[in-house]
């Protein structure tokens, strides 16, 4: 099972680590960091390594979109957004402000989404509302 961790400048290392801890514990899960260019991307808490380009991972089983202070920039990264729109994973999960990126890709429709309280004002620009639940 291929698990793609979407990486972008400003992504939270802690949120990446939370996803990594869960999926590293699953037998048969191959976790790959994907991004627009190979190498390190920096964000709060440290950097993460992009192991594969978006074009190298066309059919992951799971896509993970962690949040971070770079979510507003990531929400205008057409390479990332196109990749999210194109891949058809069995499962997609976003944490914290990662929901803004998923909404920017048009994948939330008009549904409410949980997000970090600092990013709640960003969701309506992409047709979603912050959940009050």
N, C-alpha and C positions, 0 to 999 in steps of 0.2 A: 504494500500500500504506500503510494507516494503522497507525502504531506508537504505542501508548499507553504513556507512562511514568507509572506510578502514584506519586503524590507525597503525602506526609503529613508532619506536623511531626516533626522529628528525622531525616528522610531524609538520607543522606550525599551531599553535593554531589559528592564524588569518584566515587562509584559511579554517580550520574546522569551525570556527565561521561564516564565510560568507555562507558556505553551510547550516549550522544549521539555520541561520536566515531565509533563503529562505524556507527550507523544514518544519521548525516548523510552518510556516504560512499557510501551506496547510492542509485543512481538510482531515482527514483520513490517513495522513502520519505518520508512525511509524519509527522514526530515531533511528538506533542502531549503536553504535560504535563497530566495529569488529576488531579483531587482533589475534595474535598468542598466547597471554596469557592475562588473565584477570587482571584488575587493571589499574594503570596510565601509560601512555607513555609520556615521556617528549620531548619537542621540543621548538623552538623559540616562545616566547610569553606565555609559560606555558604548562600545561599538559592537556591531554584528557583521559577520562576513556574508557577502553575497556569493554563493557558490555557483549559481546558474542564472543566465539571463531569462527574462520572461519568455522569449521565443524558444528557449531550451526546455521549457516545462509546459507543453501544450495541453496535457490531459491529467492533471493531478487528481487523486481521489479525494483529497481534503485541501482546502485553502484556508489559511489562518491570516487574519489581518489585525495585527496588534496596533494599539494606539500610540500616541506620542505627541510631543509639541509640534511636530512637523506635519500634523494631519491636514492643516489648511493648504500647505504646499502640495502634499500628496494628493489632495482632492482636485488639483489642477494638473497633475502629472498624467498626460494622455497615454503614455506607454503603460503605466500601471492600470489606469482605468480601462483601457482597451483590453488588456490581458484579463482583468477581472470579468469583463463582459463576455469575453471569448471562451474562457475555460468553462467547463461544465462539471465541476466537482460534485461528487455525491454529497459532500458536506462542505459548508462554509461557516466559519465562525469569526467574529470580530470582537475585540475587547476594547472597552473604554472609548477613546476617540477614534478608534478604527472604524466604528460605525459611520462616521462622517465620510470616510473614504468609500465605503460600500454604498452609501447613499449617493455620493457624487458619481459613482459608476451607473446609477440608475437601477440598482438592484433591490432597493427597499420599496419602491413604488410610493404609495401614500401612507405606508404603515409607520406607526410610532417606533422609536428605537431607544434603547438604553444607551446612554453615553456619559462621559465625564461632564460634570456640571459646567465646567468652563467652555465646553464645546456645544452646549445645547443651542446656542444662538446660530450655529453654523448649519444645522440640519435643515431648517426650513428653505434655505436656498436650493436644496436638492430634493424638495418635495416630501420631506419627512418631518416629523415633529419629535421633540424629546419626550420620552415617556415619563409620566409622573408617578409611575408605579415602582 
